[in-house]
């Protein structure tokens, strides 16, 4: 220990008070002036210093100022001893680097407290030294990784106390970044500023975990994406000490993600374009079959029927049965033509709209398969204004769903229900069949389902498929009303 005290009696009293404590084995150096104390401190590097406030050449604050190193830090624990009862003096001493403060009272009670105060001060010094070593190891480690690491105080100020040299990837030095605590917010991309600062402020206010992605603008104006993660470091009692964070450059991944998203959007646009072409071709082919082949079959039947009527008056020809069979075949052919036209593009869809088309199609399913098919459309859905492309998509998705039920579900009943709720059109197809294996969806084994998903996504909707073995399945479409009106 080093005691810097101009009063010989006070120095002796301190020596005796410390010597009474059996836990101490100490060597005491003494100085009567501030300059001598500074010289001895430089030579012996004591574990602690007992410092009188009033000295012949320096006061306590001046001593502390000269004791500080080039960085302004006092690494030797100093306890200030003074006979002045002044909170201002104590506060100034602590602010200048003193570790503790004891007032020298006339009864000498401070001497009784001196050993425990020294012990407490040395314990805090060991903790501080351990912290410095840990921080040094931390800095050595983090400054080798390809990410920006930082430490933020949890004292209510949200002040950043450390930023790793990797901050140079943004074009700034660590010193610049720490000197301007608002620089971080200034470099956040304007489109991300509100959300990013909200997440950061919540993190720094209470030490809650942070994980947020946002863009930062470099000094040169380049835009970079970062994932910012921070967690509170706590002591053994659970008290949060500071925030430790890392900002990882994810620019390349974001660019790849954006390119993929753009590619997916372009593919959906292409899919929508191809669907429009396909529906237009279906409509054209159906019309041509109806007009040409249907008209041709109708004409053949008419000619044969007229001939049979005329021959009935003059007597039936020997090959009349062949003509009767020809009429029957013409009827069969005409029915086939109508079925093909319906499969290509049901005329009810264009003439009466999607809801009438779905009711008509559910009747057709019931007649063809014997499956009981119920169709219920709420009034708010019937009055919804739907564009032609949207109506076609909706009809095709429900058509595919009903086809899957007929082919695979082994169901006895199937229901179609449509309604509008909170600006969203909801269409549900539910059956009581053997259930749906949703793993097929994940494996991409059903191209019909993939087609349904893509049709719905093109219009900004959502398609969900649920099912349990033995308990049927359900296909639910949720489509925003804003996407329904189109040319």
ABEGO torsion letter per residue (X at the ends): XBBBBABAAAAAAAAAAAAABAABBBBBBBBABAAAAAAAAAAAGBABBBBBABBAABBAAAAAAAABBAAGBBABBBBBBBABBBAAAAAAAAAAGBABBBBBBAAGAAAAAAAAAAAAAAAAAAAAAAAAAAAAAAAAAAAABBBBBBBBBAAGAGBBABBBAAAAAAGBBAAAAAABAAAAAAABBAAAAAAAAAAAAAAAAAGBBBBBBBBBBBAAGBBBBBBBBBBBBBBAAGBBABBBBBBBBAAAAAAAAAAAAAAAAAAAAAAAAAAAAAAAAAAAAAAAAAAAAAAAAAAAAAAAAAAAAAAAAAEBBAAAAAAAAAAAAAAAAAAAAAAAAAAABBAAAAAAEAAAAAAAAAAAAAAAAGBBBBBBBBAAAAABBBBAAAAAAAAAAAAAAAAAAAAAAGBABBBBBBBBBGGBBBBBBBBABAEBBAAAAAAGABAAAAAAAAAAAAAGBBBBBBBBBGAEBBBBBBBBAAAABBX
